[in-house]
Amino acid sequence: MSWFKRLKDGVQTATAHKKEAPDGVWYKCKRCSETSTTKELKENNYKCSHCNYHVRIGSSEYFELIYDGNYQTLFDDLISKDFLKFEDLKPYTKRLSDAKRKTNLNDSISVAVGKVKKKPLVIAAMDFSFIGGSMGSVVGEKIAKAIDYSLEHRIPFMIISKSGGARMMESAFSLMQMAKTSAKLSLLAKAGIPYFSFLTDPTTGGVTASFAMLGDVNFAEPEALIGFAGPRVIKETIKKDLPELSQTSEILTGTGL
């Protein structure tokens, strides 16, 4: 620790210069503001040890938590294309390259197969860190291929939804994935293969309006935001504040809406 003095207008102050802790060592809870180490957070299955708040995590963390140990990722070679030459504040190609560099992912969903309690399970898990977990053509294709894999090997299937909705940069092509995934899921039902839908924070937009709500069993993390339009959009539309805790997994469980 080093010390230095500042002299100004006759006032002397002594300030300790401390070396900051490396990034990623500490976690401050968004709900209770208590601080813990990221090591403690991971050991507690990514839940705040003070208030049990479920921290937003990605596909790799879910795979590590759910599978018994080893698992195999599938269809990693699929990547999105800018076939509409879309550009808003920046070109879609730039958004894709930035997201890939930031997340080390090829798109906003990853598929894996492994065993849970020694029973096989295929999981498609979404990553919000990749362009808000938005649903584009690759998301639909990966889910379709994952369903085909489940059908071929007669393995139950689960989707972990975490998304802001359809990817606007792919326009109607992203909306087509709603029908595509819904139709594919009907094949699982006809084959008698279970489909589990795990809704996490947030699950909104076209994802909620399609595969997220079609599970044989739908379940969610505590306090997960679940709805079609987000609360900000609804407020701007109706010019009113939404009731407290509306669009949460607890409210949906209680009302059945």
C-alpha positions as CSV (number, residue, x, y, z in Angstrom):
1,M,0.0,0.0,0.0
2,S,1.3,3.4,-0.9
3,W,0.3,6.8,0.5
4,F,0.2,10.3,-1.0
5,K,-0.8,13.7,0.2
6,R,-2.8,16.3,-1.5
7,L,-2.3,20.0,-0.7
8,K,-5.0,22.4,-1.7
9,D,-6.2,25.7,-0.1
10,G,-4.4,24.7,3.1
11,V,-6.2,21.4,3.5
12,Q,-4.2,18.2,3.8
13,T,-5.6,14.8,3.1
14,A,-3.9,11.4,3.2
15,T,-5.3,8.8,0.8
16,A,-4.5,5.1,0.8
17,H,-4.0,3.7,-2.7
18,K,-5.2,0.1,-2.7
19,K,-4.9,-2.4,-5.5
20,E,-8.3,-3.3,-6.8
21,A,-9.5,-6.9,-6.7
22,P,-9.4,-8.6,-10.1
23,D,-12.6,-8.7,-12.1
24,G,-14.8,-11.7,-11.6
25,V,-13.8,-12.4,-8.0
26,W,-16.8,-10.8,-6.3
27,Y,-20.5,-11.0,-7.0
28,K,-23.0,-8.3,-5.7
29,C,-26.6,-9.6,-5.6
30,K,-29.0,-7.6,-7.7
31,R,-31.8,-8.2,-5.3
32,C,-30.4,-7.8,-1.7
33,S,-27.0,-6.1,-2.6
34,E,-25.1,-8.5,-0.4
35,T,-21.6,-9.5,-1.7
36,S,-20.1,-12.9,-2.0
37,T,-17.3,-14.5,-3.9
38,T,-18.0,-16.0,-7.3
39,K,-16.6,-19.2,-6.0
40,E,-19.3,-19.2,-3.2
41,L,-21.9,-18.4,-5.8
42,K,-21.0,-21.3,-8.0
43,E,-20.8,-23.7,-5.1
44,N,-24.4,-22.6,-4.2
45,N,-25.6,-23.4,-7.8
46,Y,-25.6,-19.8,-8.8
47,K,-28.0,-18.7,-6.1
48,C,-27.4,-15.8,-3.7
49,S,-26.5,-17.3,-0.4
50,H,-28.2,-14.5,1.4
51,C,-31.6,-14.2,-0.3
52,N,-31.7,-17.2,-2.7
53,Y,-31.9,-15.0,-5.8
54,H,-31.3,-17.1,-8.9
55,V,-28.5,-15.5,-10.9
56,R,-28.8,-15.4,-14.7
57,I,-26.4,-18.0,-16.2
58,G,-25.6,-19.4,-19.6
59,S,-25.9,-22.7,-21.4
60,S,-22.5,-24.1,-20.3
61,E,-23.4,-23.5,-16.6
62,Y,-26.7,-25.2,-17.0
63,F,-25.1,-28.2,-18.6
64,E,-22.6,-28.5,-15.8
65,L,-25.3,-28.2,-13.2
66,I,-27.8,-30.6,-14.7
67,Y,-25.8,-33.4,-16.3
68,D,-24.2,-36.1,-14.2
69,G,-20.8,-35.3,-15.6
70,N,-19.7,-35.7,-19.2
71,Y,-21.9,-34.4,-21.9
72,Q,-21.6,-33.9,-25.7
73,T,-22.5,-30.7,-27.5
74,L,-24.4,-31.1,-30.8
75,F,-24.7,-28.9,-34.0
76,D,-22.1,-26.4,-32.9
77,D,-21.2,-25.7,-36.6
78,L,-24.5,-23.9,-37.3
79,I,-24.1,-20.1,-37.6
80,S,-26.4,-17.2,-38.5
81,K,-26.1,-15.5,-41.9
82,D,-27.1,-11.9,-42.8
83,F,-29.2,-12.9,-45.8
84,L,-31.3,-9.7,-45.6
85,K,-28.2,-7.4,-45.4
86,F,-29.8,-5.8,-42.3
87,E,-28.4,-2.7,-40.8
88,D,-29.7,-0.4,-38.0
89,L,-27.1,1.3,-35.8
90,K,-24.6,-1.2,-37.1
91,P,-24.7,-4.0,-39.6
92,Y,-26.1,-7.4,-38.5
93,T,-22.8,-9.0,-39.5
94,K,-21.0,-6.7,-37.0
95,R,-23.5,-7.6,-34.2
96,L,-22.9,-11.3,-34.9
97,S,-19.1,-11.0,-34.9
98,D,-19.2,-8.9,-31.7
99,A,-21.5,-11.4,-30.0
100,K,-19.3,-14.3,-31.0
101,R,-16.2,-12.6,-29.7
102,K,-17.9,-11.6,-26.4
103,T,-19.5,-15.0,-25.6
104,N,-17.4,-17.6,-27.5
105,L,-20.7,-18.9,-28.8
106,N,-21.9,-19.3,-32.4
107,D,-25.5,-18.3,-31.6
108,S,-28.0,-17.9,-28.8
109,I,-28.7,-21.5,-28.2
110,S,-26.6,-24.6,-27.5
111,V,-27.6,-28.2,-27.6
112,A,-26.1,-31.1,-25.6
113,V,-26.8,-34.7,-24.7
114,G,-25.8,-36.4,-21.5
115,K,-27.3,-38.3,-18.5
116,V,-29.2,-37.0,-15.6
117,K,-29.4,-39.5,-12.7
118,K,-28.1,-42.0,-15.2
119,K,-31.0,-41.3,-17.6
120,P,-30.3,-39.8,-21.0
121,L,-31.6,-36.3,-21.8
122,V,-31.2,-33.8,-24.7
123,I,-31.1,-30.2,-23.6
124,A,-31.3,-27.0,-25.8
125,A,-30.3,-24.1,-23.6
126,M,-30.5,-20.4,-24.6
127,D,-27.9,-17.7,-23.8
128,F,-29.2,-14.2,-23.1
129,S,-25.6,-12.8,-23.5
130,F,-25.8,-13.5,-27.3
131,I,-27.9,-10.7,-28.7
132,G,-30.4,-10.9,-25.9
133,G,-31.1,-14.7,-26.4
134,S,-33.0,-13.7,-29.5
135,M,-34.5,-16.4,-31.7
136,G,-33.3,-16.5,-35.3
137,S,-33.1,-19.1,-37.9
138,V,-30.2,-21.0,-36.3
139,V,-32.2,-21.3,-33.0
140,G,-35.1,-22.9,-34.9
141,E,-32.8,-25.2,-36.8
142,K,-30.9,-26.3,-33.7
143,I,-34.2,-27.1,-31.9
144,A,-35.4,-29.0,-34.9
145,K,-32.2,-31.0,-35.2
146,A,-32.3,-31.6,-31.4
147,I,-35.8,-33.0,-31.7
148,D,-34.8,-35.2,-34.6
149,Y,-31.9,-36.5,-32.4
150,S,-34.4,-37.2,-29.6
151,L,-36.7,-39.0,-31.9
152,E,-34.0,-41.1,-33.4
153,H,-32.6,-42.2,-30.1
154,R,-35.9,-42.0,-28.2
155,I,-34.5,-39.6,-25.6
156,P,-36.5,-37.0,-23.6
157,F,-36.0,-33.4,-24.6
158,M,-35.8,-30.2,-22.6
159,I,-35.5,-26.6,-23.7
160,I,-34.2,-23.9,-21.3
161,S,-35.7,-20.7,-22.5
162,K,-33.9,-17.4,-21.8
163,S,-34.8,-14.9,-24.5
164,G,-36.1,-11.4,-25.4
165,G,-38.0,-12.9,-28.3
166,A,-37.6,-13.1,-32.1
167,R,-34.5,-11.6,-33.7
168,M,-35.6,-8.5,-35.6
169,M,-32.5,-8.5,-37.8
170,E,-33.9,-11.7,-39.5
171,S,-37.4,-10.3,-39.8
172,A,-40.0,-12.8,-41.0
173,F,-37.4,-15.6,-41.0
174,S,-37.1,-15.4,-37.2
175,L,-40.9,-15.4,-36.9
176,M,-41.1,-18.6,-39.0
177,Q,-39.2,-20.4,-36.3
178,M,-42.3,-20.2,-34.1
179,A,-44.3,-22.5,-36.4
180,K,-41.3,-24.6,-37.3
181,T,-40.4,-25.5,-33.7
182,S,-44.0,-26.0,-32.7
183,A,-44.6,-28.4,-35.5
184,K,-41.5,-30.3,-34.7
185,L,-42.5,-30.6,-31.0
186,S,-45.8,-32.3,-32.1
187,L,-43.7,-35.1,-33.5
188,L,-42.3,-35.8,-30.0
189,A,-45.8,-35.9,-28.6
190,K,-46.9,-38.4,-31.3
191,A,-43.9,-40.6,-30.5
192,G,-44.7,-40.5,-26.8
193,I,-41.3,-38.8,-25.9
194,P,-41.5,-36.3,-23.1
195,Y,-40.7,-32.6,-23.7
196,F,-39.8,-30.5,-20.7
197,S,-39.9,-26.7,-20.9
198,F,-37.8,-24.8,-18.4
199,L,-38.6,-21.1,-18.3
200,T,-35.9,-18.8,-16.9
201,D,-35.4,-15.0,-16.6
202,P,-36.5,-13.6,-19.0
203,T,-38.7,-15.7,-21.3
204,T,-40.6,-13.3,-23.6
205,G,-41.8,-12.6,-27.1
206,G,-42.0,-15.2,-29.8
207,V,-40.3,-17.8,-27.6
208,T,-43.1,-17.5,-25.0
209,A,-45.6,-17.6,-27.9
210,S,-44.2,-20.9,-29.2
211,F,-42.0,-23.7,-27.8
212,A,-41.6,-22.3,-24.3
213,M,-45.3,-22.9,-23.4
214,L,-45.7,-26.2,-25.2
215,G,-44.0,-28.6,-22.7
216,D,-45.6,-31.7,-21.4
217,V,-44.3,-30.2,-18.2
218,N,-43.6,-26.4,-17.9
219,F,-41.6,-25.2,-14.9
220,A,-39.6,-22.1,-14.1
221,E,-37.0,-20.5,-11.9
222,P,-38.3,-18.3,-9.0
223,E,-39.2,-14.7,-10.0
224,A,-38.5,-15.3,-13.7
225,L,-40.0,-12.7,-16.0
226,I,-42.4,-14.6,-18.3
227,G,-44.7,-13.0,-20.8
228,F,-45.2,-12.0,-24.4
229,A,-44.6,-8.2,-24.3
230,G,-42.2,-7.0,-21.7
231,P,-43.4,-4.7,-18.8
232,R,-41.8,-1.6,-20.4
233,V,-43.6,-2.1,-23.7
234,I,-46.9,-2.8,-22.0
235,K,-46.5,0.4,-19.8
236,E,-45.8,2.5,-22.9
237,T,-48.9,1.0,-24.6
238,I,-51.5,1.3,-21.8
239,K,-49.9,4.3,-20.1
240,K,-50.2,2.5,-16.7
241,D,-47.8,0.8,-14.3
242,L,-48.2,-2.9,-14.1
243,P,-49.2,-4.6,-10.8
244,E,-46.2,-5.5,-8.6
245,L,-44.7,-8.9,-9.4
246,S,-46.8,-9.2,-12.6
247,Q,-45.4,-11.5,-15.3
248,T,-43.4,-13.5,-12.8
249,S,-43.3,-17.3,-12.6
250,E,-45.1,-17.1,-9.2
251,I,-48.0,-15.1,-10.6
252,L,-48.3,-17.4,-13.6
253,T,-48.3,-20.5,-11.4
254,G,-51.0,-19.0,-9.1
255,T,-53.3,-17.7,-11.9
256,G,-52.7,-20.2,-14.7
257,L,-52.4,-17.4,-17.2
